[in-house]
Amino acid sequence: MAPPPPEPPPADPDDWSDELAALDLQLLRIGWQREEEATYLERAFGHPSRSRLTTYRDLSAYLQSVSQFAPGTDPARAPVPLRRSELLGQCDLLLAQLGWDAARGRRFLEEQFQLASRQQLSDEQLLHFNMLLESELLSHAEPLTPPQAVVLPQTPGPGAAPGGPGLRLGPG
């Protein structure tokens, strides 16, 4: 029996006013003014203005992150939210490095999470999936060969005969 088709992600709401109001309250709670918010937004999203958050997912990630900050948190050091597009890009790169096609990647996803699509994973689960892929990549990596000895010529010091023994680095 084939697995059920993946559920489509929930639709973004048309009205974000509740989230924006909650964000204003959180910023007030932690004591951030526009300058602090701009610093954080630049680090987290690549632009200093909340008005340039154009996806509901980014707004939700921003609100969730800010909700966890203590009052007085330094925006230059506060942890930034996970960015789904970056996680998916990293996942694609890891799958390519492993040499896995879509079917092999889906099998691994089903084994680990009992889901048929990465779209069904939360951002945290997607991060965990990437870590599992990295472990797979490391477990299949060729062992490193021992370093070879490198002989560097010594620069003769004052009064030393040129062409003396070299400085040997590495085993042997």
VENTAZI-V146550 format. One record per pair of residues at least 24 apart in sequence whose C-alpha atoms are under 7 Angstrom apart, sorted by the first residue. I is the first residue (numbers start at 1). J is the second residue. Records with the same first field share a line. If there is no record, write none. Layout:
I=J / J
//
This chain:
6=116 / 117
12=56
23=63
26=66 / 67
29=71
30=69 / 70 / 71 / 72 / 73
31=71 / 72
36=75
39=75 / 76
40=75 / 76
44=80 / 81
82=123
84=123
87=126 / 127
91=130
94=133 / 134
98=137
//
